[in-house]
Amino acid sequence: RESRWARQLTDAEFKTALAGTCEKRVGAGAFVCRKGEPVEHWFGVIEGLVKLSSDWVTGKTATLTGVPPGGWFGEGSVLKAEPRKFDVVALRDSRIACMKRPTFIWLVENSIAFNRFLVDQLNERLGLFIGLLESERVLDVDARVARSLTSLFHPVLHPGTSDHKLAISQEEIGLLAGVSRQRVNRALKVLEDAGFLTIEYGGIAILDLDGLRRFGG
């Protein structure tokens, strides 16, 4: 009920959405869903952290983005009813909400509020991916780490991390940014010395989110 899309539904619409949604627990390192699978659910993160990535036959992995609690993902594939285009892996033990595709489609066909949410969601995700693509091709590693962190504080896609604190390990940051844990450590120290964040036990605290978003750009 706390999800941004759910707060906009009528009581009857929410009742239908709830009836068509279940929860599953996914252990750290396990797949939430696999590339190429038929799309049966729209997913939301209740607890934990997941990453969207695409693995190539060459052995290389392209990380698309991370999704912290409060974020929902996969609506594009659900709408198009095509095989899933990416893998989703839990970076830590996670609780995942799974809305069945027929329920999702029912909301699309019957709820104006849900459609408005989807337009905003898809538009914001497109902007996020364009920014991440730019950072991958143009920016140095320190800036890529900064962009990977700020993507987790997206006010629309990831409203659950609005307090500017994030319980995340350097290894998890490395998996999101596509760099080693040692290189993440160096980048975080650069960002800390610049006054954008502080490194805390078990995570980081963002001191200047706007500055971090502009870093290296």
Secondary structure, 3 states (H helix, E strand, C coil): CCCCCHHHCCHHHHHHHHHCEEEEEECCCCEEECCCCCCCEEEEEEECCEEEEEECCCCCEEEEEEECCCCEECHHHHHHCCCCCCEEEECCCEEEEEEEHHHHHHHHHHCHHHHHHHHHHHHHHHHHHHHHHHHHHHCCHHHHHHHHHHHCCCCCCCHHHCCCEECCCHHHHHHHHCCCHHHHHHHHHHHHHCCCEEEECCEEEECCHHHHHHCCC
